[in-house]
Each structure stands twice: as structure tokens, then as C-alpha cells.
Amino acid sequence: MLDASSDLVCDGQVILADKGFAGKQFEAFITEDLKAHLLRPDRKDEKPRFGDFGGIRQWVESIFDTLKGQLGLERHGARTLEGVMARVACKLLAMAAGIWHNWKIDAPRKRSLVSYDH
């Protein structure tokens, strides 16, 4: 998915990855070719560098679960990468609007979209 001419990564962008993305060749590709910064949890067999991303990972997994479950992104129906990006953007906007509305009406569970799940 990533190559040196990829428009998905901007110079200086931070990429959070799983610890499975360890390796000098991959890190060199990210830092030298894509000019981005790779952050991943430390593996047990290496010197500590980044620490543990447990809290961030749980937050990201929660968002993915919401996008896939309540917002139906697992069956997006797009046929091109641009179509996938457009549909993801629409779903994120819908989710943000629902959360914003919950804050405005002082709902007890601000991130809950159950009331909009028809």
C-alpha cells in the first residue's frame, strides 16, 4: 500500500504502527523514502525506544470498532482508493456530528451513537 511515490503520507507525518512492523529495512523506508516518523511499541528483544502504546491502541481499536460496526464501514462498497477515502471521510463526519450533537444536548454518554443507529 505504501511506496515511495505514495500520496498517503506527507513529509514529517507520524505513523503509529504495531510492533510487527519492526525491522531496519522497513524503518529506513519510512524515514528515508517517505520522510515520515515511525512510532511502534518496543519489542522484548530490543532496547527500549518508544515505550508501550496500550492506551493509544485501545482508543484506536475502539474507533475502528465504531466505524466498522455502527457506521458500516466494513461493507463500504467503494471500488477505488479515492472512493474508500471519500466514504471514510463521510462516515467520520457523521460520527463527529453525532458526538457534537450529544455534547450540545448534554447526553450522558457523549460518544454513544446508539440513538442514531436505525
Biopython code that builds the backbone (N, CA, C, O; Angstrom):
import numpy as np
from Bio.PDB.StructureBuilder import StructureBuilder

atoms = [
    (1, "MET", "N", (0.818, -1.181, 0.000)),
    (1, "MET", "CA", (0.000, 0.000, 0.000)),
    (1, "MET", "C", (0.871, 1.257, 0.000)),
    (1, "MET", "O", (0.517, 2.265, -0.612)),
    (2, "LEU", "N", (1.999, 1.190, 0.682)),
    (2, "LEU", "CA", (2.898, 2.341, 0.708)),
    (2, "LEU", "C", (4.039, 2.128, -0.275)),
    (2, "LEU", "O", (4.660, 1.065, -0.304)),
    (3, "ASP", "N", (4.300, 3.133, -1.066)),
    (3, "ASP", "CA", (5.505, 3.145, -1.879)),
    (3, "ASP", "C", (6.087, 4.547, -1.836)),
    (3, "ASP", "O", (5.472, 5.462, -1.289)),
    (4, "ALA", "N", (7.259, 4.715, -2.405)),
    (4, "ALA", "CA", (7.966, 5.993, -2.291)),
    (4, "ALA", "C", (7.199, 7.148, -2.923)),
    (4, "ALA", "O", (7.407, 8.302, -2.547)),
    (5, "SER", "N", (6.315, 6.859, -3.876)),
    (5, "SER", "CA", (5.552, 7.931, -4.530)),
    (5, "SER", "C", (4.147, 8.071, -3.939)),
    (5, "SER", "O", (3.289, 8.729, -4.528)),
    (6, "SER", "N", (3.913, 7.466, -2.797)),
    (6, "SER", "CA", (2.588, 7.448, -2.189)),
    (6, "SER", "C", (2.138, 8.838, -1.749)),
    (6, "SER", "O", (2.914, 9.600, -1.172)),
    (7, "ASP", "N", (0.879, 9.156, -2.028)),
    (7, "ASP", "CA", (0.291, 10.412, -1.566)),
    (7, "ASP", "C", (-0.376, 10.247, -0.203)),
    (7, "ASP", "O", (-0.938, 11.203, 0.332)),
    (8, "LEU", "N", (-0.315, 9.038, 0.361)),
    (8, "LEU", "CA", (-0.964, 8.781, 1.639)),
    (8, "LEU", "C", (-0.165, 9.319, 2.819)),
    (8, "LEU", "O", (-0.716, 9.517, 3.902)),
    (9, "VAL", "N", (1.130, 9.557, 2.619)),
    (9, "VAL", "CA", (1.999, 10.006, 3.701)),
    (9, "VAL", "C", (2.647, 11.329, 3.314)),
    (9, "VAL", "O", (3.182, 11.466, 2.213)),
    (10, "CYS", "N", (2.599, 12.297, 4.216)),
    (10, "CYS", "CA", (3.220, 13.610, 3.996)),
    (10, "CYS", "C", (4.553, 13.674, 4.733)),
    (10, "CYS", "O", (4.767, 12.947, 5.703)),
    (11, "ASP", "N", (5.443, 14.538, 4.277)),
    (11, "ASP", "CA", (6.721, 14.736, 4.957)),
    (11, "ASP", "C", (6.478, 15.117, 6.416)),
    (11, "ASP", "O", (5.655, 15.983, 6.715)),
    (12, "GLY", "N", (7.199, 14.463, 7.311)),
    (12, "GLY", "CA", (7.099, 14.772, 8.727)),
    (12, "GLY", "C", (5.933, 14.117, 9.443)),
    (12, "GLY", "O", (5.792, 14.276, 10.655)),
    (13, "GLN", "N", (5.094, 13.387, 8.723)),
    (13, "GLN", "CA", (3.926, 12.737, 9.336)),
    (13, "GLN", "C", (4.385, 11.653, 10.305)),
    (13, "GLN", "O", (5.399, 10.995, 10.071)),
    (14, "VAL", "N", (3.651, 11.472, 11.374)),
    (14, "VAL", "CA", (3.937, 10.426, 12.355)),
    (14, "VAL", "C", (3.049, 9.224, 12.038)),
    (14, "VAL", "O", (1.832, 9.356, 11.911)),
    (15, "ILE", "N", (3.667, 8.063, 11.913)),
    (15, "ILE", "CA", (2.940, 6.828, 11.635)),
    (15, "ILE", "C", (3.022, 5.956, 12.879)),
    (15, "ILE", "O", (4.114, 5.571, 13.297)),
    (16, "LEU", "N", (1.881, 5.643, 13.471)),
    (16, "LEU", "CA", (1.822, 4.716, 14.594)),
    (16, "LEU", "C", (1.603, 3.326, 14.037)),
    (16, "LEU", "O", (0.666, 3.098, 13.272)),
    (17, "ALA", "N", (2.466, 2.393, 14.420)),
    (17, "ALA", "CA", (2.389, 1.046, 13.868)),
    (17, "ALA", "C", (2.404, 0.013, 14.984)),
    (17, "ALA", "O", (2.738, 0.315, 16.129)),
    (18, "ASP", "N", (2.041, -1.193, 14.629)),
    (18, "ASP", "CA", (2.097, -2.328, 15.524)),
    (18, "ASP", "C", (3.552, -2.779, 15.645)),
    (18, "ASP", "O", (4.370, -2.480, 14.775)),
    (19, "LYS", "N", (3.875, -3.498, 16.721)),
    (19, "LYS", "CA", (5.271, -3.908, 16.889)),
    (19, "LYS", "C", (5.717, -4.916, 15.843)),
    (19, "LYS", "O", (6.912, -5.193, 15.733)),
    (20, "GLY", "N", (4.800, -5.467, 15.080)),
    (20, "GLY", "CA", (5.150, -6.368, 13.985)),
    (20, "GLY", "C", (5.854, -5.645, 12.848)),
    (20, "GLY", "O", (6.462, -6.292, 11.995)),
    (21, "PHE", "N", (5.787, -4.329, 12.815)),
    (21, "PHE", "CA", (6.436, -3.549, 11.765)),
    (21, "PHE", "C", (7.856, -3.173, 12.167)),
    (21, "PHE", "O", (8.319, -2.076, 11.851)),
    (22, "ALA", "N", (8.546, -4.063, 12.855)),
    (22, "ALA", "CA", (9.930, -3.838, 13.242)),
    (22, "ALA", "C", (10.834, -4.298, 12.109)),
    (22, "ALA", "O", (10.492, -5.203, 11.348)),
    (23, "GLY", "N", (11.964, -3.673, 12.015)),
    (23, "GLY", "CA", (12.946, -4.073, 11.016)),
    (23, "GLY", "C", (13.661, -2.859, 10.471)),
    (23, "GLY", "O", (13.051, -1.824, 10.204)),
    (24, "LYS", "N", (14.973, -3.002, 10.310)),
    (24, "LYS", "CA", (15.781, -1.867, 9.850)),
    (24, "LYS", "C", (15.389, -1.433, 8.441)),
    (24, "LYS", "O", (15.357, -0.238, 8.144)),
    (25, "GLN", "N", (15.092, -2.394, 7.578)),
    (25, "GLN", "CA", (14.740, -2.058, 6.190)),
    (25, "GLN", "C", (13.427, -1.271, 6.145)),
    (25, "GLN", "O", (13.325, -0.284, 5.416)),
    (26, "PHE", "N", (12.427, -1.698, 6.913)),
    (26, "PHE", "CA", (11.138, -1.001, 6.929)),
    (26, "PHE", "C", (11.287, 0.388, 7.547)),
    (26, "PHE", "O", (10.738, 1.360, 7.028)),
    (27, "GLU", "N", (12.029, 0.486, 8.654)),
    (27, "GLU", "CA", (12.229, 1.787, 9.293)),
    (27, "GLU", "C", (12.976, 2.743, 8.371)),
    (27, "GLU", "O", (12.664, 3.932, 8.322)),
    (28, "ALA", "N", (13.963, 2.225, 7.640)),
    (28, "ALA", "CA", (14.700, 3.071, 6.689)),
    (28, "ALA", "C", (13.774, 3.543, 5.576)),
    (28, "ALA", "O", (13.867, 4.692, 5.145)),
    (29, "PHE", "N", (12.885, 2.677, 5.105)),
    (29, "PHE", "CA", (11.928, 3.054, 4.066)),
    (29, "PHE", "C", (11.037, 4.196, 4.548)),
    (29, "PHE", "O", (10.815, 5.164, 3.821)),
    (30, "ILE", "N", (10.527, 4.080, 5.773)),
    (30, "ILE", "CA", (9.624, 5.106, 6.316)),
    (30, "ILE", "C", (10.379, 6.427, 6.518)),
    (30, "ILE", "O", (9.893, 7.485, 6.119)),
    (31, "THR", "N", (11.556, 6.368, 7.132)),
    (31, "THR", "CA", (12.254, 7.610, 7.471)),
    (31, "THR", "C", (12.965, 8.246, 6.277)),
    (31, "THR", "O", (12.959, 9.469, 6.139)),
    (32, "GLU", "N", (13.571, 7.440, 5.422)),
    (32, "GLU", "CA", (14.353, 7.994, 4.319)),
    (32, "GLU", "C", (13.531, 8.216, 3.051)),
    (32, "GLU", "O", (13.612, 9.277, 2.433)),
    (33, "ASP", "N", (12.744, 7.216, 2.666)),
    (33, "ASP", "CA", (11.977, 7.332, 1.418)),
    (33, "ASP", "C", (10.717, 8.179, 1.596)),
    (33, "ASP", "O", (10.442, 9.067, 0.789)),
    (34, "LEU", "N", (9.956, 7.900, 2.653)),
    (34, "LEU", "CA", (8.705, 8.634, 2.865)),
    (34, "LEU", "C", (8.892, 9.892, 3.700)),
    (34, "LEU", "O", (7.991, 10.729, 3.764)),
    (35, "LYS", "N", (10.039, 10.037, 4.337)),
    (35, "LYS", "CA", (10.354, 11.199, 5.181)),
    (35, "LYS", "C", (9.325, 11.394, 6.302)),
    (35, "LYS", "O", (8.917, 12.513, 6.614)),
    (36, "ALA", "N", (8.923, 10.268, 6.891)),
    (36, "ALA", "CA", (7.956, 10.277, 7.990)),
    (36, "ALA", "C", (8.635, 9.734, 9.245)),
    (36, "ALA", "O", (9.792, 9.316, 9.204)),
    (37, "HIS", "N", (7.913, 9.744, 10.349)),
    (37, "HIS", "CA", (8.428, 9.246, 11.620)),
    (37, "HIS", "C", (7.615, 8.020, 12.019)),
    (37, "HIS", "O", (6.390, 8.090, 12.112)),
    (38, "LEU", "N", (8.289, 6.904, 12.254)),
    (38, "LEU", "CA", (7.629, 5.660, 12.645)),
    (38, "LEU", "C", (7.710, 5.491, 14.149)),
    (38, "LEU", "O", (8.797, 5.510, 14.726)),
    (39, "LEU", "N", (6.562, 5.326, 14.781)),
    (39, "LEU", "CA", (6.488, 5.019, 16.206)),
    (39, "LEU", "C", (5.770, 3.691, 16.357)),
    (39, "LEU", "O", (4.695, 3.486, 15.794)),
    (40, "ARG", "N", (6.368, 2.796, 17.118)),
    (40, "ARG", "CA", (5.764, 1.495, 17.363)),
    (40, "ARG", "C", (6.144, 1.044, 18.761)),
    (40, "ARG", "O", (7.149, 1.503, 19.303)),
    (41, "PRO", "N", (5.358, 0.150, 19.357)),
    (41, "PRO", "CA", (5.707, -0.342, 20.693)),
    (41, "PRO", "C", (7.044, -1.085, 20.660)),
    (41, "PRO", "O", (7.415, -1.680, 19.649)),
    (42, "ASP", "N", (7.745, -1.037, 21.769)),
    (42, "ASP", "CA", (9.014, -1.753, 21.876)),
    (42, "ASP", "C", (8.778, -3.253, 21.914)),
    (42, "ASP", "O", (7.805, -3.731, 22.498)),
    (43, "ARG", "N", (9.682, -3.985, 21.281)),
    (43, "ARG", "CA", (9.658, -5.448, 21.369)),
    (43, "ARG", "C", (10.523, -5.864, 22.549)),
    (43, "ARG", "O", (11.398, -5.120, 22.989)),
    (44, "LYS", "N", (10.262, -7.071, 23.056)),
    (44, "LYS", "CA", (11.006, -7.551, 24.225)),
    (44, "LYS", "C", (12.480, -7.786, 23.921)),
    (44, "LYS", "O", (13.319, -7.718, 24.820)),
    (45, "ASP", "N", (12.801, -8.064, 22.658)),
    (45, "ASP", "CA", (14.175, -8.411, 22.300)),
    (45, "ASP", "C", (15.011, -7.209, 21.835)),
    (45, "ASP", "O", (16.060, -7.389, 21.216)),
    (46, "GLU", "N", (14.554, -5.992, 22.127)),
    (46, "GLU", "CA", (15.317, -4.804, 21.709)),
    (46, "GLU", "C", (15.397, -3.794, 22.843)),
    (46, "GLU", "O", (14.656, -3.870, 23.823)),
    (47, "LYS", "N", (16.308, -2.853, 22.686)),
    (47, "LYS", "CA", (16.486, -1.785, 23.666)),
    (47, "LYS", "C", (15.252, -0.878, 23.660)),
    (47, "LYS", "O", (14.745, -0.563, 22.583)),
    (48, "PRO", "N", (14.753, -0.451, 24.820)),
    (48, "PRO", "CA", (13.571, 0.423, 24.864)),
    (48, "PRO", "C", (13.800, 1.732, 24.110)),
    (48, "PRO", "O", (14.821, 2.395, 24.290)),
    (49, "ARG", "N", (12.830, 2.094, 23.260)),
    (49, "ARG", "CA", (12.903, 3.344, 22.498)),
    (49, "ARG", "C", (11.613, 4.141, 22.597)),
    (49, "ARG", "O", (11.642, 5.343, 22.861)),
    (50, "PHE", "N", (10.487, 3.482, 22.386)),
    (50, "PHE", "CA", (9.212, 4.197, 22.276)),
    (50, "PHE", "C", (8.268, 3.948, 23.448)),
    (50, "PHE", "O", (7.404, 4.782, 23.718)),
    (51, "GLY", "N", (8.405, 2.837, 24.146)),
    (51, "GLY", "CA", (7.509, 2.516, 25.244)),
    (51, "GLY", "C", (6.331, 1.669, 24.790)),
    (51, "GLY", "O", (6.370, 1.029, 23.739)),
    (52, "ASP", "N", (5.287, 1.681, 25.601)),
    (52, "ASP", "CA", (4.095, 0.874, 25.340)),
    (52, "ASP", "C", (2.978, 1.791, 24.864)),
    (52, "ASP", "O", (2.757, 2.854, 25.443)),
    (53, "PHE", "N", (2.276, 1.389, 23.818)),
    (53, "PHE", "CA", (1.186, 2.199, 23.272)),
    (53, "PHE", "C", (-0.184, 1.610, 23.610)),
    (53, "PHE", "O", (-1.145, 1.801, 22.865)),
    (54, "GLY", "N", (-0.272, 0.894, 24.735)),
    (54, "GLY", "CA", (-1.509, 0.204, 25.086)),
    (54, "GLY", "C", (-2.736, 1.100, 25.099)),
    (54, "GLY", "O", (-3.779, 0.730, 24.559)),
    (55, "GLY", "N", (-2.625, 2.269, 25.706)),
    (55, "GLY", "CA", (-3.764, 3.185, 25.784)),
    (55, "GLY", "C", (-4.162, 3.727, 24.429)),
    (55, "GLY", "O", (-5.349, 3.845, 24.124)),
    (56, "ILE", "N", (-3.174, 4.057, 23.617)),
    (56, "ILE", "CA", (-3.466, 4.567, 22.271)),
    (56, "ILE", "C", (-4.093, 3.477, 21.420)),
    (56, "ILE", "O", (-5.050, 3.721, 20.686)),
    (57, "ARG", "N", (-3.544, 2.268, 21.525)),
    (57, "ARG", "CA", (-4.081, 1.163, 20.728)),
    (57, "ARG", "C", (-5.545, 0.891, 21.092)),
    (57, "ARG", "O", (-6.367, 0.657, 20.206)),
    (58, "GLN", "N", (-5.874, 0.919, 22.378)),
    (58, "GLN", "CA", (-7.255, 0.685, 22.808)),
    (58, "GLN", "C", (-8.180, 1.764, 22.246)),
    (58, "GLN", "O", (-9.298, 1.468, 21.824)),
    (59, "TRP", "N", (-7.723, 2.992, 22.241)),
    (59, "TRP", "CA", (-8.503, 4.111, 21.701)),
    (59, "TRP", "C", (-8.735, 3.921, 20.204)),
    (59, "TRP", "O", (-9.855, 4.084, 19.722)),
    (60, "VAL", "N", (-7.671, 3.577, 19.468)),
    (60, "VAL", "CA", (-7.777, 3.360, 18.021)),
    (60, "VAL", "C", (-8.700, 2.177, 17.721)),
    (60, "VAL", "O", (-9.544, 2.264, 16.830)),
    (61, "GLU", "N", (-8.548, 1.077, 18.454)),
    (61, "GLU", "CA", (-9.396, -0.097, 18.234)),
    (61, "GLU", "C", (-10.865, 0.229, 18.514)),
    (61, "GLU", "O", (-11.751, -0.280, 17.828)),
    (62, "SER", "N", (-11.127, 1.066, 19.508)),
    (62, "SER", "CA", (-12.491, 1.477, 19.809)),
    (62, "SER", "C", (-13.095, 2.265, 18.647)),
    (62, "SER", "O", (-14.255, 2.061, 18.287)),
    (63, "ILE", "N", (-12.306, 3.163, 18.066)),
    (63, "ILE", "CA", (-12.782, 3.940, 16.913)),
    (63, "ILE", "C", (-13.020, 3.024, 15.722)),
    (63, "ILE", "O", (-14.038, 3.151, 15.042)),
    (64, "PHE", "N", (-12.086, 2.092, 15.454)),
    (64, "PHE", "CA", (-12.269, 1.147, 14.349)),
    (64, "PHE", "C", (-13.539, 0.334, 14.543)),
    (64, "PHE", "O", (-14.288, 0.107, 13.592)),
    (65, "ASP", "N", (-13.785, -0.111, 15.792)),
    (65, "ASP", "CA", (-14.977, -0.905, 16.072)),
    (65, "ASP", "C", (-16.241, -0.094, 15.795)),
    (65, "ASP", "O", (-17.205, -0.620, 15.238)),
    (66, "THR", "N", (-16.243, 1.174, 16.178)),
    (66, "THR", "CA", (-17.395, 2.037, 15.905)),
    (66, "THR", "C", (-17.587, 2.225, 14.410)),
    (66, "THR", "O", (-18.706, 2.129, 13.908)),
    (67, "LEU", "N", (-16.494, 2.493, 13.694)),
    (67, "LEU", "CA", (-16.589, 2.700, 12.245)),
    (67, "LEU", "C", (-17.081, 1.450, 11.527)),
    (67, "LEU", "O", (-17.903, 1.533, 10.615)),
    (68, "LYS", "N", (-16.579, 0.305, 11.938)),
    (68, "LYS", "CA", (-16.972, -0.945, 11.281)),
    (68, "LYS", "C", (-18.369, -1.385, 11.696)),
    (68, "LYS", "O", (-19.154, -1.848, 10.869)),
    (69, "GLY", "N", (-18.671, -1.238, 12.977)),
    (69, "GLY", "CA", (-19.945, -1.727, 13.489)),
    (69, "GLY", "C", (-21.100, -0.787, 13.218)),
    (69, "GLY", "O", (-21.938, -1.058, 12.357)),
    (70, "GLN", "N", (-21.151, 0.315, 13.947)),
    (70, "GLN", "CA", (-22.289, 1.227, 13.854)),
    (70, "GLN", "C", (-22.331, 1.991, 12.534)),
    (70, "GLN", "O", (-23.415, 2.275, 12.024)),
    (71, "LEU", "N", (-21.180, 2.326, 11.976)),
    (71, "LEU", "CA", (-21.178, 3.131, 10.756)),
    (71, "LEU", "C", (-21.025, 2.301, 9.482)),
    (71, "LEU", "O", (-21.003, 2.858, 8.384)),
    (72, "GLY", "N", (-20.921, 0.993, 9.612)),
    (72, "GLY", "CA", (-20.954, 0.103, 8.459)),
    (72, "GLY", "C", (-19.804, 0.224, 7.476)),
    (72, "GLY", "O", (-20.000, 0.012, 6.280)),
    (73, "LEU", "N", (-18.616, 0.556, 7.944)),
    (73, "LEU", "CA", (-17.507, 0.732, 7.007)),
    (73, "LEU", "C", (-16.920, -0.575, 6.501)),
    (73, "LEU", "O", (-16.159, -0.570, 5.534)),
    (74, "GLU", "N", (-17.254, -1.686, 7.129)),
    (74, "GLU", "CA", (-16.698, -2.950, 6.651)),
    (74, "GLU", "C", (-17.273, -3.302, 5.284)),
    (74, "GLU", "O", (-16.619, -3.983, 4.494)),
    (75, "ARG", "N", (-18.469, -2.853, 5.004)),
    (75, "ARG", "CA", (-19.100, -3.072, 3.698)),
    (75, "ARG", "C", (-19.323, -1.712, 3.042)),
    (75, "ARG", "O", (-20.461, -1.298, 2.822)),
    (76, "HIS", "N", (-18.249, -1.038, 2.739)),
    (76, "HIS", "CA", (-18.323, 0.336, 2.225)),
    (76, "HIS", "C", (-18.796, 0.397, 0.778)),
    (76, "HIS", "O", (-19.421, 1.385, 0.396)),
    (77, "GLY", "N", (-18.527, -0.607, -0.035)),
    (77, "GLY", "CA", (-19.000, -0.632, -1.416)),
    (77, "GLY", "C", (-18.185, 0.192, -2.395)),
    (77, "GLY", "O", (-18.558, 0.290, -3.565)),
    (78, "ALA", "N", (-17.098, 0.782, -1.962)),
    (78, "ALA", "CA", (-16.279, 1.596, -2.864)),
    (78, "ALA", "C", (-15.455, 0.685, -3.776)),
    (78, "ALA", "O", (-15.116, -0.442, -3.414)),
    (79, "ARG", "N", (-15.145, 1.196, -4.958)),
    (79, "ARG", "CA", (-14.391, 0.404, -5.928)),
    (79, "ARG", "C", (-12.980, 0.920, -6.168)),
    (79, "ARG", "O", (-12.175, 0.245, -6.810)),
    (80, "THR", "N", (-12.677, 2.093, -5.667)),
    (80, "THR", "CA", (-11.345, 2.677, -5.838)),
    (80, "THR", "C", (-10.854, 3.201, -4.498)),
    (80, "THR", "O", (-11.635, 3.355, -3.559)),
    (81, "LEU", "N", (-9.547, 3.476, -4.412)),
    (81, "LEU", "CA", (-8.991, 4.039, -3.187)),
    (81, "LEU", "C", (-9.619, 5.392, -2.884)),
    (81, "LEU", "O", (-9.894, 5.706, -1.726)),
    (82, "GLU", "N", (-9.847, 6.198, -3.924)),
    (82, "GLU", "CA", (-10.484, 7.507, -3.729)),
    (82, "GLU", "C", (-11.895, 7.338, -3.182)),
    (82, "GLU", "O", (-12.334, 8.112, -2.330)),
    (83, "GLY", "N", (-12.607, 6.322, -3.676)),
    (83, "GLY", "CA", (-13.956, 6.047, -3.182)),
    (83, "GLY", "C", (-13.954, 5.636, -1.724)),
    (83, "GLY", "O", (-14.817, 6.061, -0.955)),
    (84, "VAL", "N", (-12.977, 4.801, -1.331)),
    (84, "VAL", "CA", (-12.865, 4.391, 0.070)),
    (84, "VAL", "C", (-12.587, 5.613, 0.947)),
    (84, "VAL", "O", (-13.203, 5.787, 1.998)),
    (85, "MET", "N", (-11.647, 6.460, 0.498)),
    (85, "MET", "CA", (-11.316, 7.651, 1.291)),
    (85, "MET", "C", (-12.517, 8.582, 1.415)),
    (85, "MET", "O", (-12.737, 9.159, 2.480)),
    (86, "ALA", "N", (-13.291, 8.738, 0.354)),
    (86, "ALA", "CA", (-14.476, 9.600, 0.406)),
    (86, "ALA", "C", (-15.510, 9.037, 1.370)),
    (86, "ALA", "O", (-16.120, 9.783, 2.136)),
    (87, "ARG", "N", (-15.708, 7.732, 1.332)),
    (87, "ARG", "CA", (-16.705, 7.130, 2.226)),
    (87, "ARG", "C", (-16.258, 7.157, 3.674)),
    (87, "ARG", "O", (-17.072, 7.372, 4.572)),
    (88, "VAL", "N", (-14.967, 6.940, 3.911)),
    (88, "VAL", "CA", (-14.449, 7.045, 5.278)),
    (88, "VAL", "C", (-14.630, 8.467, 5.790)),
    (88, "VAL", "O", (-15.048, 8.668, 6.930)),
    (89, "ALA", "N", (-14.314, 9.461, 4.948)),
    (89, "ALA", "CA", (-14.475, 10.859, 5.352)),
    (89, "ALA", "C", (-15.933, 11.166, 5.699)),
    (89, "ALA", "O", (-16.205, 11.855, 6.681)),
    (90, "CYS", "N", (-16.857, 10.662, 4.904)),
    (90, "CYS", "CA", (-18.287, 10.886, 5.185)),
    (90, "CYS", "C", (-18.698, 10.248, 6.506)),
    (90, "CYS", "O", (-19.434, 10.848, 7.289)),
    (91, "LYS", "N", (-18.223, 9.035, 6.748)),
    (91, "LYS", "CA", (-18.576, 8.336, 7.993)),
    (91, "LYS", "C", (-17.980, 9.060, 9.204)),
    (91, "LYS", "O", (-18.635, 9.184, 10.239)),
    (92, "LEU", "N", (-16.734, 9.538, 9.073)),
    (92, "LEU", "CA", (-16.126, 10.272, 10.178)),
    (92, "LEU", "C", (-16.862, 11.573, 10.454)),
    (92, "LEU", "O", (-17.039, 11.960, 11.609)),
    (93, "LEU", "N", (-17.287, 12.244, 9.399)),
    (93, "LEU", "CA", (-18.059, 13.471, 9.570)),
    (93, "LEU", "C", (-19.386, 13.176, 10.264)),
    (93, "LEU", "O", (-19.812, 13.922, 11.145)),
    (94, "ALA", "N", (-20.033, 12.088, 9.864)),
    (94, "ALA", "CA", (-21.296, 11.701, 10.506)),
    (94, "ALA", "C", (-21.080, 11.384, 11.985)),
    (94, "ALA", "O", (-21.870, 11.791, 12.836)),
    (95, "MET", "N", (-19.997, 10.651, 12.285)),
    (95, "MET", "CA", (-19.708, 10.306, 13.668)),
    (95, "MET", "C", (-19.409, 11.568, 14.483)),
    (95, "MET", "O", (-19.894, 11.709, 15.606)),
    (96, "ALA", "N", (-18.619, 12.479, 13.926)),
    (96, "ALA", "CA", (-18.290, 13.727, 14.628)),
    (96, "ALA", "C", (-19.546, 14.563, 14.865)),
    (96, "ALA", "O", (-19.702, 15.166, 15.927)),
    (97, "ALA", "N", (-20.439, 14.598, 13.876)),
    (97, "ALA", "CA", (-21.681, 15.370, 14.032)),
    (97, "ALA", "C", (-22.550, 14.772, 15.141)),
    (97, "ALA", "O", (-23.151, 15.505, 15.926)),
    (98, "GLY", "N", (-22.613, 13.440, 15.201)),
    (98, "GLY", "CA", (-23.394, 12.789, 16.258)),
    (98, "GLY", "C", (-22.829, 13.060, 17.638)),
    (98, "GLY", "O", (-23.574, 13.336, 18.578)),
    (99, "ILE", "N", (-21.508, 12.980, 17.759)),
    (99, "ILE", "CA", (-20.863, 13.249, 19.048)),
    (99, "ILE", "C", (-21.037, 14.711, 19.437)),
    (99, "ILE", "O", (-21.320, 15.018, 20.595)),
    (100, "TRP", "N", (-20.868, 15.618, 18.469)),
    (100, "TRP", "CA", (-21.075, 17.051, 18.736)),
    (100, "TRP", "C", (-22.509, 17.298, 19.222)),
    (100, "TRP", "O", (-22.722, 18.050, 20.173)),
    (101, "HIS", "N", (-23.489, 16.667, 18.569)),
    (101, "HIS", "CA", (-24.886, 16.823, 18.958)),
    (101, "HIS", "C", (-25.099, 16.318, 20.385)),
    (101, "HIS", "O", (-25.803, 16.948, 21.174)),
    (102, "ASN", "N", (-24.485, 15.174, 20.711)),
    (102, "ASN", "CA", (-24.604, 14.642, 22.071)),
    (102, "ASN", "C", (-24.050, 15.616, 23.098)),
    (102, "ASN", "O", (-24.612, 15.750, 24.185)),
    (103, "TRP", "N", (-22.957, 16.298, 22.774)),
    (103, "TRP", "CA", (-22.402, 17.296, 23.688)),
    (103, "TRP", "C", (-23.353, 18.482, 23.829)),
    (103, "TRP", "O", (-23.544, 19.007, 24.926)),
    (104, "LYS", "N", (-23.945, 18.898, 22.715)),
    (104, "LYS", "CA", (-24.852, 20.054, 22.746)),
    (104, "LYS", "C", (-26.105, 19.782, 23.568)),
    (104, "LYS", "O", (-26.600, 20.679, 24.251)),
    (105, "ILE", "N", (-26.626, 18.559, 23.513)),
    (105, "ILE", "CA", (-27.835, 18.239, 24.275)),
    (105, "ILE", "C", (-27.506, 17.700, 25.660)),
    (105, "ILE", "O", (-28.402, 17.317, 26.412)),
    (106, "ASP", "N", (-26.206, 17.670, 25.997)),
    (106, "ASP", "CA", (-25.730, 17.186, 27.290)),
    (106, "ASP", "C", (-26.179, 15.747, 27.564)),
    (106, "ASP", "O", (-26.658, 15.420, 28.650)),
    (107, "ALA", "N", (-26.010, 14.909, 26.553)),
    (107, "ALA", "CA", (-26.338, 13.490, 26.699)),
    (107, "ALA", "C", (-25.381, 12.848, 27.703)),
    (107, "ALA", "O", (-24.217, 13.243, 27.782)),
    (108, "PRO", "N", (-25.856, 11.861, 28.471)),
    (108, "PRO", "CA", (-24.992, 11.258, 29.483)),
    (108, "PRO", "C", (-23.796, 10.510, 28.877)),
    (108, "PRO", "O", (-22.716, 10.495, 29.468)),
    (109, "ARG", "N", (-23.979, 9.900, 27.724)),
    (109, "ARG", "CA", (-22.882, 9.183, 27.058)),
    (109, "ARG", "C", (-22.564, 9.918, 25.765)),
    (109, "ARG", "O", (-23.229, 9.723, 24.748)),
    (110, "LYS", "N", (-21.552, 10.753, 25.812)),
    (110, "LYS", "CA", (-21.240, 11.656, 24.693)),
    (110, "LYS", "C", (-20.856, 10.921, 23.410)),
    (110, "LYS", "O", (-21.246, 11.340, 22.321)),
    (111, "ARG", "N", (-20.086, 9.813, 23.528)),
    (111, "ARG", "CA", (-19.611, 9.112, 22.332)),
    (111, "ARG", "C", (-20.585, 8.045, 21.854)),
    (111, "ARG", "O", (-20.318, 7.388, 20.848)),
    (112, "SER", "N", (-21.691, 7.855, 22.533)),
    (112, "SER", "CA", (-22.644, 6.826, 22.150)),
    (112, "SER", "C", (-23.455, 7.267, 20.931)),
    (112, "SER", "O", (-24.040, 8.350, 20.913)),
    (113, "LEU", "N", (-23.475, 6.415, 19.929)),
    (113, "LEU", "CA", (-24.268, 6.711, 18.715)),
    (113, "LEU", "C", (-25.469, 5.772, 18.607)),
    (113, "LEU", "O", (-26.078, 5.666, 17.542)),
    (114, "VAL", "N", (-25.812, 5.091, 19.698)),
    (114, "VAL", "CA", (-26.905, 4.129, 19.669)),
    (114, "VAL", "C", (-28.219, 4.775, 19.253)),
    (114, "VAL", "O", (-29.007, 4.162, 18.533)),
    (115, "SER", "N", (-28.467, 6.012, 19.698)),
    (115, "SER", "CA", (-29.734, 6.673, 19.343)),
    (115, "SER", "C", (-29.868, 6.929, 17.863)),
    (115, "SER", "O", (-30.981, 7.109, 17.369)),
    (116, "TYR", "N", (-28.745, 6.950, 17.129)),
    (116, "TYR", "CA", (-28.779, 7.223, 15.700)),
    (116, "TYR", "C", (-28.666, 5.949, 14.868)),
    (116, "TYR", "O", (-28.574, 6.014, 13.642)),
    (117, "ASP", "N", (-28.672, 4.801, 15.522)),
    (117, "ASP", "CA", (-28.465, 3.512, 14.862)),
    (117, "ASP", "C", (-29.810, 2.926, 14.444)),
    (117, "ASP", "O", (-30.444, 2.197, 15.207)),
    (118, "HIS", "N", (-30.234, 3.249, 13.239)),
    (118, "HIS", "CA", (-31.545, 2.765, 12.773)),
    (118, "HIS", "C", (-31.343, 1.744, 11.702)),
    (118, "HIS", "O", (-32.315, 1.207, 11.170)),
]
sb = StructureBuilder()
sb.init_structure("model")
sb.init_model(0)
sb.init_chain("A")
sb.init_seg("    ")
for serial, (resi, resn, name, xyz) in enumerate(atoms, 1):
    if name == "N":
        sb.init_residue(resn, " ", resi, " ")
    sb.init_atom(name, np.array(xyz, "f"), 0.0, 1.0, " ", f" {name:<3s}", serial, name[0])
structure = sb.get_structure()
